[in-house]
């Protein structure tokens, strides 16, 4: 079986979707599936087992410019190029992840040649939140083109119920929808010993997220920390992610730098699966994962934290509540309720023995997101479409 993954953006731009596609592609390759990853720009990834193919940028850009800016369909310029790719690679299924405008063009061309197409949306390519100016579909050109393209897609795998609901609202038939969540390589996490056996007087928080101030809720950090200081709760907050150093532009964080450890994106060039062992060590040296995001389609860092036995405190947004079960593997707090958020941290501080039980629940709740199990499920999905 030959599978093509098409990804809107790939490394060095690091995020949950890039990690997910890389891990799945490597795992499928180890299981004997022929996997080719098609991307639009050069990548710095070095630990891939799968083959990487970079599309011819010039011809794609010309077709894109005519379609996007002039609303002129000159897709025929790509026909012979795409047909050569089809004949050379003998792809059984084209699996699109994290759509962009160029991916929509490619879907339309592939369907002319009766190719099987599966699409997985990962959040910003489908979801909309006008309050924080989030979502590709806020661009009317993308939104219109997407809606016209949806009917040409054979199947959709959805990460969460919130993604499923959005697709149904757009008119996608339920029989075209297949649940397939993100995954973590649990075996890798189990091999790394925990460095946090018990609580000390300082609570160690961790948040792993790229710098997107409104979307990731980083604008709430000062409010939360000020309240913690008022309650005399000692803490150290580790924040890891792409461009996270921009947090030092915040006057409060800068003036209280002793309470924070800000770390940029942790690269992985030498291990087959993400996250890198050094990031797992950061998780395992922490007490609580704090999530401030206003919108998430799934949240890979949540299941990474759970795999490290780290309970999560989060606002109860869509997507999040499918992973975090209140008072089982973490706490869900009413959106933007800072007082309740603080009270849950205080509850953990005062009842440390309850967290030990919650840690065991974390491991139990993450089993359904195991990479090995879900990779075999994905193979079954592919087989059902061939």
C-alpha positions as CSV (number, residue, x, y, z in Angstrom):
1,X,0.0,0.0,0.0
2,X,1.3,3.4,-0.9
3,X,0.1,6.5,1.0
4,X,0.7,10.1,0.3
5,X,0.6,12.6,3.1
6,X,0.1,16.2,1.9
7,X,0.8,18.8,4.6
8,X,0.2,22.5,4.3
9,X,3.2,23.5,6.4
10,X,6.0,21.3,7.8
11,X,9.2,21.6,9.8
12,X,11.1,23.9,10.6
13,X,7.6,25.4,11.5
14,X,6.9,23.2,14.5
15,X,3.5,22.5,15.9
16,X,1.1,19.7,16.8
17,X,0.1,18.8,13.3
18,X,3.8,18.6,12.1
19,X,4.6,16.3,15.1
20,X,1.5,14.2,14.5
21,X,2.1,13.7,10.8
22,X,5.8,12.9,11.3
23,X,5.1,10.3,14.0
24,X,2.3,8.6,12.1
25,X,4.4,8.5,8.9
26,X,7.4,7.0,10.6
27,X,5.2,4.4,12.4
28,X,3.4,3.4,9.2
29,X,6.7,3.1,7.4
30,X,8.0,0.7,10.2
31,X,4.8,-1.3,9.7
32,X,5.6,-1.8,6.0
33,X,3.5,0.9,4.4
34,X,5.0,3.0,1.6
35,X,4.7,6.5,2.9
36,X,5.6,9.6,0.9
37,X,5.2,13.1,2.4
38,X,4.5,15.9,-0.1
39,X,5.3,19.4,1.0
40,X,5.5,22.9,-0.5
41,X,8.7,24.1,1.0
42,X,12.1,22.7,2.1
43,X,12.3,21.1,5.5
44,X,15.1,20.6,8.0
45,X,13.8,17.3,9.3
46,X,16.4,14.5,9.5
47,X,14.8,11.7,11.5
48,X,12.3,10.6,8.9
49,X,11.9,7.0,7.7
50,X,9.3,8.0,5.1
51,X,10.2,9.7,1.8
52,X,9.9,13.4,1.4
53,X,9.0,15.0,-1.9
54,X,8.9,18.8,-2.4
55,X,6.5,20.1,-5.0
56,X,7.7,22.4,-7.8
57,X,7.2,25.8,-6.1
58,X,7.1,28.0,-9.2
59,X,4.3,26.3,-11.0
60,X,2.2,26.0,-7.8
61,X,2.8,29.6,-7.0
62,X,1.6,30.7,-10.5
63,X,-1.6,28.7,-10.3
64,X,-2.1,30.0,-6.7
65,X,-1.7,33.6,-7.7
66,X,-4.2,33.4,-10.6
67,X,-6.8,31.6,-8.4
68,X,-6.4,33.5,-5.2
69,X,-5.9,37.1,-6.4
70,X,-7.7,37.0,-9.8
71,X,-10.2,34.1,-9.2
72,X,-9.0,32.6,-12.5
73,X,-8.8,28.8,-12.7
74,X,-5.6,27.8,-14.6
75,X,-5.3,24.5,-12.9
76,X,-4.6,22.9,-16.3
77,X,-1.0,24.3,-15.9
78,X,-0.6,21.7,-13.2
79,X,-2.3,18.8,-14.9
80,X,0.7,17.2,-16.6
81,X,2.9,17.7,-13.6
82,X,0.4,16.1,-11.2
83,X,-0.3,13.3,-13.6
84,X,3.4,12.4,-13.7
85,X,3.5,12.3,-9.9
86,X,0.5,9.9,-9.9
87,X,2.0,7.5,-12.5
88,X,5.4,7.5,-10.9
89,X,4.4,7.0,-7.3
90,X,1.3,4.8,-7.7
91,X,-0.4,6.3,-4.7
92,X,-3.4,4.4,-3.3
93,X,-4.7,7.2,-1.0
94,X,-3.9,10.9,-0.7
95,X,-4.2,11.9,2.9
96,X,-4.3,15.7,3.3
97,X,-3.5,17.2,6.7
98,X,-3.7,20.9,7.7
99,X,-5.2,22.3,4.5
100,X,-4.1,25.6,2.9
101,X,-5.2,27.2,-0.3
102,X,-2.7,25.3,-2.4
103,X,-3.9,22.0,-0.9
104,X,-7.5,22.9,-2.1
105,X,-6.1,23.4,-5.6
106,X,-4.4,20.0,-5.5
107,X,-7.5,18.2,-4.3
108,X,-9.4,19.6,-7.2
109,X,-6.8,18.4,-9.7
110,X,-6.4,15.0,-8.2
111,X,-10.1,14.3,-8.4
112,X,-9.9,14.8,-12.1
113,X,-7.8,11.7,-12.2
114,X,-10.2,9.8,-9.8
115,X,-7.7,9.7,-6.9
116,X,-8.9,8.6,-3.4
117,X,-8.7,11.5,-1.0
118,X,-8.9,11.6,2.8
119,X,-8.7,14.9,4.7
120,X,-7.8,15.6,8.4
121,X,-8.4,19.2,9.6
122,X,-6.3,20.2,12.6
123,X,-7.9,23.5,13.8
124,X,-7.1,26.8,12.2
125,X,-7.8,25.3,8.7
126,X,-11.4,24.7,9.8
127,X,-12.3,26.5,13.0
128,X,-13.3,30.1,13.4
129,X,-13.1,32.4,16.4
130,X,-13.7,36.0,15.4
131,X,-13.0,37.4,18.9
132,X,-9.4,36.4,18.6
133,X,-9.2,36.7,14.8
134,X,-8.5,32.9,14.5
135,X,-9.1,30.7,11.5
136,X,-8.3,30.5,7.8
137,X,-12.0,30.7,7.0
138,X,-12.1,34.3,8.1
139,X,-10.5,34.8,4.7
140,X,-13.6,34.7,2.4
141,X,-11.6,33.4,-0.5
142,X,-10.4,30.4,1.4
143,X,-13.8,29.8,3.0
144,X,-15.6,29.8,-0.4
145,X,-13.0,27.6,-2.1
146,X,-13.1,25.2,0.9
147,X,-16.9,24.8,0.8
148,X,-16.8,24.2,-3.0
149,X,-14.1,21.5,-2.5
150,X,-15.6,19.6,0.4
151,X,-17.9,17.5,-1.8
152,X,-14.9,16.2,-3.8
153,X,-13.4,14.6,-0.7
154,X,-14.0,10.9,-0.1
155,X,-13.6,10.6,3.6
156,X,-12.7,12.9,6.6
157,X,-11.0,11.7,9.7
158,X,-11.8,14.0,12.6
159,X,-9.7,14.5,15.7
160,X,-12.5,15.5,18.1
161,X,-16.2,16.1,18.3
162,X,-15.8,19.8,17.8
163,X,-14.2,19.2,14.4
164,X,-16.9,16.8,13.6
165,X,-19.6,19.3,14.5
166,X,-17.9,22.0,12.3
167,X,-17.8,19.6,9.3
168,X,-21.5,18.6,9.7
169,X,-22.4,22.4,9.8
170,X,-20.6,22.7,6.5
171,X,-22.8,20.0,5.0
172,X,-20.4,17.0,5.2
173,X,-22.4,13.8,5.3
174,X,-22.0,11.8,8.5
175,X,-21.1,8.6,6.6
176,X,-18.0,10.4,5.3
177,X,-16.7,11.0,8.9
178,X,-14.3,8.7,10.7
179,X,-13.0,9.3,14.2
180,X,-9.2,9.2,14.4
181,X,-7.5,11.2,17.2
182,X,-4.0,12.3,17.6
183,X,-1.5,9.9,19.2
184,X,1.6,9.6,21.4
185,X,4.2,6.9,21.4
186,X,3.4,5.7,25.0
187,X,6.3,3.2,24.9
188,X,8.8,6.0,24.5
189,X,7.3,7.9,27.5
190,X,7.4,4.8,29.7
191,X,11.2,4.3,29.1
192,X,12.0,7.6,30.6
193,X,12.0,7.6,34.4
194,X,10.1,10.3,36.2
195,X,12.3,12.9,38.0
196,X,9.4,14.2,40.1
197,X,8.5,11.7,42.9
198,X,6.8,14.1,45.4
199,X,5.8,17.7,45.8
200,X,8.1,20.2,47.5
201,X,7.0,23.6,48.7
202,X,7.2,25.0,45.2
203,X,4.6,24.0,42.7
204,X,6.1,23.3,39.3
205,X,3.9,24.3,36.4
206,X,4.5,23.5,32.7
207,X,2.8,24.8,29.6
208,X,4.0,23.7,26.1
209,X,2.7,25.9,23.3
210,X,3.9,28.2,20.6
211,X,3.6,31.9,21.2
212,X,0.1,32.9,20.1
213,X,-0.9,35.4,22.8
214,X,-4.7,35.4,22.4
215,X,-5.2,31.9,21.1
216,X,-3.0,30.2,23.7
217,X,-4.2,32.6,26.5
218,X,-0.8,34.0,27.3
219,X,-2.4,37.3,28.1
220,X,-3.9,35.7,31.2
221,X,-0.6,34.8,32.8
222,X,-0.2,38.0,34.7
223,X,-3.7,37.8,36.2
224,X,-3.1,34.2,37.3
225,X,0.3,34.8,38.7
226,X,-0.7,37.9,40.6
227,X,-3.5,36.0,42.3
228,X,-1.1,33.1,43.2
229,X,1.3,35.6,44.7
230,X,-1.5,37.1,46.8
231,X,-2.3,33.6,48.1
232,X,1.4,33.0,49.0
233,X,1.6,30.0,46.7
234,X,5.2,29.4,45.7
235,X,5.5,28.3,42.1
236,X,7.8,28.1,39.1
237,X,6.2,28.2,35.7
238,X,8.0,26.5,32.8
239,X,6.8,27.6,29.3
240,X,8.2,25.9,26.3
241,X,7.4,26.6,22.7
242,X,8.2,28.4,19.4
243,X,8.9,32.1,20.0
244,X,8.0,31.8,23.7
245,X,10.9,34.2,24.5
246,X,8.5,36.9,23.3
247,X,6.8,36.5,26.7
248,X,9.7,38.6,28.2
249,X,8.2,41.6,26.4
250,X,5.5,41.4,29.1
251,X,6.6,43.8,31.9
252,X,5.2,41.5,34.6
253,X,7.0,38.4,33.4
254,X,10.2,40.3,32.9
255,X,10.1,41.8,36.5
256,X,9.2,38.3,37.9
257,X,11.6,36.3,35.8
258,X,12.7,34.2,38.8
259,X,9.3,32.6,38.7
260,X,9.5,31.6,35.1
261,X,11.6,29.4,32.9
262,X,11.1,30.3,29.2
263,X,12.4,27.8,26.7
264,X,12.2,28.0,22.9
265,X,11.1,25.1,20.7
266,X,12.9,21.9,21.5
267,X,14.2,20.4,18.2
268,X,14.3,16.7,17.5
269,X,16.8,15.6,14.8
270,X,18.1,12.3,16.3
271,X,15.0,10.4,17.7
272,X,12.4,8.7,15.5
273,X,9.4,10.0,17.3
274,X,8.4,13.3,18.9
275,X,8.6,14.7,21.5
276,X,12.3,14.7,22.1
277,X,13.4,12.9,25.3
278,X,14.6,16.3,26.7
279,X,11.0,17.6,26.4
280,X,9.6,14.5,28.1
281,X,12.1,15.2,31.0
282,X,10.7,18.7,31.3
283,X,7.2,17.2,31.6
284,X,8.2,14.6,34.1
285,X,9.9,17.2,36.4
286,X,6.6,19.1,36.6
287,X,3.6,18.9,38.9
288,X,0.8,20.3,36.9
289,X,0.2,21.2,33.2
290,X,-1.6,24.6,32.9
291,X,-3.6,25.1,29.7
292,X,-4.9,28.7,29.0
293,X,-5.9,28.2,25.4
294,X,-9.2,29.7,24.2
295,X,-9.7,27.3,21.4
296,X,-8.2,23.8,20.6
297,X,-9.2,21.2,18.1
298,X,-7.4,18.5,20.1
299,X,-4.1,19.5,21.9
300,X,-1.3,17.0,21.5
301,X,0.6,18.5,24.4
302,X,-2.3,17.4,26.7
303,X,-1.8,13.8,25.9
304,X,1.9,14.2,26.2
305,X,1.4,15.6,29.7
306,X,-1.0,12.8,30.6
307,X,1.5,10.2,29.3
308,X,4.0,11.7,31.8
309,X,1.4,11.4,34.6
310,X,0.9,15.1,34.8
311,X,-2.6,16.3,35.7
312,X,-4.0,19.2,33.7
313,X,-5.8,22.3,34.8
314,X,-7.6,23.9,31.8
315,X,-10.5,26.1,30.8
316,X,-13.3,23.9,29.6
317,X,-13.2,24.8,25.9
318,X,-14.3,22.5,23.1
319,X,-11.8,19.8,22.2
320,X,-10.2,20.0,25.7
321,X,-13.2,18.4,27.4
322,X,-12.8,15.3,25.3
323,X,-9.3,14.7,26.8
324,X,-9.5,16.1,30.3
325,X,-12.1,14.6,32.6
326,X,-12.9,16.8,35.6
327,X,-11.4,15.5,38.9
328,X,-10.2,12.3,37.1
329,X,-7.1,13.3,35.2
330,X,-7.3,17.1,35.8
331,X,-9.6,19.9,36.4
332,X,-11.9,21.8,34.0
333,X,-12.6,25.4,34.8
334,X,-15.3,27.7,33.4
335,X,-13.9,29.7,30.6
336,X,-12.1,32.9,31.7
337,X,-12.9,32.2,35.4
338,X,-9.6,33.1,36.9
339,X,-10.8,32.7,40.5
340,X,-11.8,29.1,39.9
341,X,-8.6,28.4,38.0
342,X,-6.6,29.6,41.1
343,X,-8.8,27.7,43.5
344,X,-8.0,24.4,41.6
345,X,-4.3,25.2,41.9
346,X,-4.8,25.9,45.6
347,X,-6.7,22.6,46.0
348,X,-3.8,20.7,44.6
349,X,-1.4,22.5,46.9
350,X,-3.5,21.6,49.9
351,X,-4.4,18.0,49.0
352,X,-1.2,16.6,47.5
353,X,-2.2,13.0,48.2
354,X,-5.2,13.3,45.8
355,X,-2.9,14.1,42.9
356,X,-1.0,10.8,43.3
357,X,-4.3,9.0,42.5
358,X,-4.9,11.4,39.6
359,X,-1.5,10.6,38.2
360,X,-2.6,7.0,37.8
361,X,-5.8,8.1,36.1
362,X,-3.7,10.2,33.6
363,X,-1.9,7.0,32.4
364,X,-5.2,5.2,32.1
365,X,-6.9,8.0,30.1
366,X,-4.1,8.2,27.6
367,X,-4.1,4.6,26.5
368,X,-6.7,5.2,23.7
369,X,-4.3,7.7,22.1
370,X,-1.4,5.2,21.8
371,X,0.5,5.6,18.5
372,X,0.9,1.8,17.8
373,X,-2.8,1.1,18.3
374,X,-3.9,4.1,16.2
375,X,-1.5,3.4,13.4
376,X,-3.0,0.0,12.9
377,X,-6.5,1.6,13.0
378,X,-5.4,4.0,10.3
379,X,-4.2,1.1,8.1
380,X,-7.7,-0.4,8.5
381,X,-9.2,2.9,7.4
382,X,-7.1,3.0,4.3
383,X,-7.9,-0.6,3.5
384,X,-11.6,0.1,3.7
385,X,-11.2,2.9,1.0
386,X,-9.1,1.0,-1.5
